[in-house]
């Protein structure tokens, strides 16, 4: 039995949202928008909703080298 997780976004959904139908173009779009992704079986693009949301909000999980914590 296969279940669709609400936290995963399908490649088909990404194609619909971005308008890019070809996988290479979609990967280039993800890279240019700093959305991390994985390639699954047969090269299918795997993306989480959190990855897309963080990219949309431009939140970086990398600590700022200039930020000083007290």
N, C-alpha and C positions, 0 to 999 in steps of 0.2 A: 504494500500500500504506500503510495506517495502522497506526501502532504506539502502544501505550499506554505512556506513561512512568511509571515507578514513583514519580517525584517529583511527578506531578500527581494531584490528587484530583478525581474526577468530581462533577458536580452531583448525580447519582443517589446516589453514596456519601454526600455531605453530607446529602442528604435522609434517607437511611436512618439515619445516625448521629444526626442532630439531631431527627428526627421532624417536621421542617417540610417540607411538600410544595409549598407555594406559593413561587415565586421571591422575591417581595417579603418574605415572612416569613423566608426563609433569608438574604437580604441583611441584614435587620435583625439577625438572630442573629449573623452574621459581624461586623457593625459593633459590636454590643454586647460581643463577645468580642475585639475588636481584632485580627481576622484580616484581613489585607490580601487583596484579591481583584481580579480584572479581569473585565470582561464581554466575552465573545468574540462571535463571529458569532451573530446572532439572540438576543443577550442571555444566552447560556449563561455560567454562572458558572465562572471558572477560578481554582483555588486550588492552591498547592503544598503538599506535605507539610511542608516547612520552615516555611511561614507558620503552619500549624496547630500544629506542634510548638513554635515560639517563643511563640505565644499561650498554649498550655497551660502552658508553663514560665514564662510571664510575663516573658520576656526582652525587654528593650527595646534596640534598636540605637542609640537616640539617646543621645549622651553626657550624663551627668548634669551639669547646670550647676553643682552644688555640689561636684563631685568635682575634686580638685586632683591633677594628675599631676606627679611629680618626675622 
